[in-house]
Amino acid sequence: MYFAALLARTEDGWEASDTELDDVETLSDLADLAREASPDEDTVLVLIEQEDGWFGVVRVDGEDDPRIYVSDASAAVRSSYGEILLTDELLGRNPGDDGPDLDALDLDGTEDGEPDDDEDAGGAEPATGAAESTVPHGPVGDPDILEDLGVSEKELRLMSEDALTEIAEALGASEVLETVR
């Protein structure tokens, strides 16, 4: 189960809004959605979590490029929301390096779901995609993303299952986050 919310810092404190990410396909789309939440170009945090899997924080400060932190890249890469956050730049890849070289593959007709002889024997493990194999286990991104808001790198890295609530508490925004949860 996923949860996503926007926390926008205003003169009166933090304002939270539940957000649907169904129409968001890229990090740029997500940054635009965040900017719409704060017409005064204040700080906006996009908080995303997959229950018991991973969490991500995207910080948008006005027109600056978004800053990203993902708690577990290898878990996030398997989700559509995680794929939005795990950009080539964040993973240290060159654009276009995320797919297999089709010319180098030995395509023998079994790629359409027909089992090959190894699978019939019961010993074959599914192959890991090239994109997944280049994604590190553990956190990626900017660990200082919330430092000036009161959450240190160490605290961020130690957060676990209820990370978004812990972040909101540190920001003094737990009540407004719970209203949209």
QUIUR-V216423 format. One record per residue. N is the residue number from 0. RES is the residue in one small letter. BURIAL is + if it has 16 or more other C-alpha atoms within 10 Angstrom, else -. Layout:
N	RES	BURIAL
N	RES	BURIAL
//
This chain:
0	m	-
1	y	-
2	f	+
3	a	+
4	a	+
5	l	+
6	l	+
7	a	+
8	r	+
9	t	-
10	e	-
11	d	-
12	g	-
13	w	+
14	e	+
15	a	+
16	s	+
17	d	+
18	t	+
19	e	-
20	l	+
21	d	-
22	d	-
23	v	+
24	e	-
25	t	-
26	l	+
27	s	-
28	d	-
29	l	+
30	a	+
31	d	-
32	l	+
33	a	+
34	r	+
35	e	-
36	a	+
37	s	+
38	p	-
39	d	-
40	e	+
41	d	+
42	t	+
43	v	+
44	l	+
45	v	+
46	l	+
47	i	+
48	e	+
49	q	+
50	e	-
51	d	-
52	g	-
53	w	+
54	f	+
55	g	+
56	v	+
57	v	+
58	r	+
59	v	+
60	d	+
61	g	+
62	e	-
63	d	-
64	d	-
65	p	+
66	r	+
67	i	+
68	y	+
69	v	+
70	s	+
71	d	+
72	a	+
73	s	+
74	a	+
75	a	+
76	v	+
77	r	-
78	s	-
79	s	-
80	y	+
81	g	+
82	e	-
83	i	+
84	l	+
85	l	+
86	t	+
87	d	-
88	e	-
89	l	-
90	l	-
91	g	-
92	r	-
93	n	-
94	p	-
95	g	-
96	d	-
97	d	+
98	g	-
99	p	-
100	d	-
101	l	-
102	d	-
103	a	-
104	l	-
105	d	-
106	l	-
107	d	-
108	g	-
109	t	-
110	e	-
111	d	-
112	g	-
113	e	-
114	p	-
115	d	-
116	d	-
117	d	-
118	e	-
119	d	-
120	a	-
121	g	-
122	g	-
123	a	-
124	e	-
125	p	-
126	a	-
127	t	-
128	g	-
129	a	-
130	a	-
131	e	+
132	s	-
133	t	-
134	v	+
135	p	-
136	h	-
137	g	-
138	p	+
139	v	+
140	g	+
141	d	+
142	p	+
143	d	+
144	i	+
145	l	+
146	e	-
147	d	-
148	l	-
149	g	-
150	v	+
151	s	-
152	e	-
153	k	-
154	e	-
155	l	+
156	r	+
157	l	-
158	m	-
159	s	-
160	e	-
161	d	-
162	a	+
163	l	+
164	t	+
165	e	+
166	i	+
167	a	+
168	e	-
169	a	-
170	l	+
171	g	-
172	a	+
173	s	+
174	e	-
175	v	+
176	l	+
177	e	-
178	t	-
179	v	-
180	r	-
//
